[in-house]
Every structure is written in C-alpha cells, then in structure tokens.
Amino acid sequence: MAKVTFKPGNMLYPLPVVMVSCKRKDERPNIITVAWAGTICSDPPMLSISVRKERFSHDIIAETKEFVVNLVTADLAYATDYCGVKSGRDIDKFKEMKLTESESKEVSVPGIAESPVNIECKVTEIKELGTHDLFIAKIVNVTVDDKYMDETGKFDLNSSDLVAYSHGMYRHLGDNIGKFGYSVKKK
C-alpha cells in the first residue's frame, strides 16, 4: 500500500455539521453553519465550536456569550448549506429558509424547531487560534423532538437521519457496524 504525503491541514473527516443560532438583544436571530464542533467534556457537559473571526455570527457570540447548537437532518441539509454561504448581515436566514424559532429555556437565543436536538450553550472561554476562534461552552439545556422518543421513553436520535460533513460534501450517516463495547462483549 502506497501513501502520499500532504502538507499539514485539516483532514479529520467526517464531522458533524450543525446550525448554530445566535442573537443580540433587540436584533433578529442569525444562523451560522459550523462543521468544526465537538464534545469536549462530560461532567460538566461542554462543547466547542470554531468560528472564523470575519463571520457575522462571530461577534454576536463573542458579545452575548450564548448560542444554540441545532443538529442537522437530511431534511435540513439545504437550509444548512444556505446558512453557511449567505451572511446574516444581509438577510434573515430563519425567514429565507422558512425555519421556525423555538424558545430556549436557559439562553436568550432561539433554537431551530425543525432540528431534532437543540443544545443551549453559554460560553465560558474564547481561545484565539488564528483564522478561527474556539468558543468553549457549557451546555445548560437540551431539548429534543418528542417524535424520536420510543414507547419506553428512550430517545432514538439515529432514526432522525442525521447528516455529516466530509470534505465539502453533506453525507448521510451509514449503517450501524457495532455498538459501544461490542469488541469485548462475550459471545
């Protein structure tokens, strides 16, 4: 097997693609599409997003210290792409994409009602990195769409048709190939 050497770069794929909603007081909310997002701590529950400094949402999040991460399904892929290539300086993305604001419980930023999961976050730290700033945030509330709850009260997120981002493409997640711990499970 032959390998080719590339210059150092971001080749960690696939990534979750999410729509992040943010809002300044007395202004309309905005949505930014982010593929550089991830879990960083279980207790307390925390996540991070990386945002380019010149993006309209960057300053909103830096000022308000709040945002909502909205998971993306295949049905939301078009809106997700649109929200990633159009600027909220110029347009109302909720209106243009016919998305519904959902009231959050712990932050003053609306979530996106059409998303199966809305993760309300409060920024605890901003790390300047270069082209992007890393927003480290504590998760203060999560709301989930009850249509993904089974009869036992378990949330079946995998049935929501989540989307991943891989090297410029939005992709369906594939078939299950194993469950956590399956490699050591006794047969």
ABEGO torsion letter per residue (X at the ends): XBBBBBBBBBABOBBBBBBBBBBBBGBBBBBBBBABBBBABAOBBBBBBBBBAABAAAAAAAAAGBBBBBBBBAAAAAAAAAAAABBAAABBAAAAAGBBBBBBAABABBBBAABABBBBBBBABBBBAEABBBBBBBBABBBBBAAABBAAGBBBAAAAGBBBBBGGBBBBBBBBAEBBGAAABBX
